[in-house]
Amino acid sequence: GIQPDILLCRTEERLANKLKEKIALFCNVEVNSVITAMDVKNIYEVPLSLEEEGLSDIITSKLGVSIGKPNLDPWKRVVKGLSKPKYGEVDIAVVGKYVDLQDSYKSLTEALIHGGISNDVGVKIHWLDAGTLEDDSALSKLNRYNGILVPGGFGERGIEGKIKAIEYARVNRVPFFGICLGMHCAVIEFARSVVLLRKANSAEFAPNTPDPVIDLLLDQDAKGSKGGTMRLGEYRCQLRKNSNAFKAYGVREVYERHRHRYEFNNRYR
């Protein structure tokens, strides 16, 4: 088996010294290498909790290196920003189709939390199944949120609910962010409601639409509808100077990761 140098013992309460001594005896490790890995309110408190147990000193001692005391002040500010945000809390509705499995949106969840930390605001995420919003009477539940986010996804299910949520955000001037398919749905909603192209849709799930405002990438036409042909990886994007995107980035040309087969149809610019 594996002979450990350090044991991190997950527990709800701090380990008593006698218990540490017993664990050390039966696991053949030094007593000071038995570390309490106590439950904390959020994952960002873990490094601070382990440092209180002297973990960094034990690791550097085992490795025979000297790096000095770690400066955890920036990390403490992160934790404080999470537990006691200076500017209160905002409620963000995430309208998706996989909300029963929230881990499928894990990177999105963390991005929202990190955005809150950067702005000293707490972010409370509310998960809404897009399919439940297809009935107009259900849209009233959106009035309690400070912002609406529609993330990416695949397939036709839940599309009309996403479009209804986006229309609500536009009409009621609720801050909105559409990512991937969410952006596609925003284009479809605007085309239908404002440009009055009532049958506007995406060629992805309505190939016979007379107004495919979202269509295959130009270099995808010849490849047909098959897997493994997405545009993948870093791609150059030019931003208009009067756009919000330009204000956010501060430069005209940016490079972002792509994973797409469909995009805005430039025939409708």
Secondary structure as UniProt FT lines:
FT   STRAND          7..11
FT   HELIX           17..27
FT   HELIX           31..33
FT   STRAND          34..38
FT   HELIX           43..45
FT   HELIX           46..52
FT   TURN            53..54
FT   HELIX           55..63
FT   HELIX           73..83
FT   TURN            86..87
FT   STRAND          89..96
FT   TURN            99..100
FT   HELIX           102..105
FT   HELIX           106..118
FT   TURN            119..120
FT   STRAND          122..129
FT   HELIX           130..133
FT   HELIX           136..144
FT   STRAND          147..150
FT   TURN            157..158
FT   HELIX           159..171
FT   TURN            172..173
FT   STRAND          176..178
FT   HELIX           181..193
FT   TURN            198..199
FT   STRAND          200..202
FT   TURN            203..205
FT   TURN            207..208
FT   STRAND          211..216
FT   HELIX           218..223
FT   TURN            227..228
FT   STRAND          231..238
FT   TURN            241..242
FT   HELIX           244..249
FT   STRAND          253..260
FT   STRAND          262..264
FT   HELIX           266..268
//
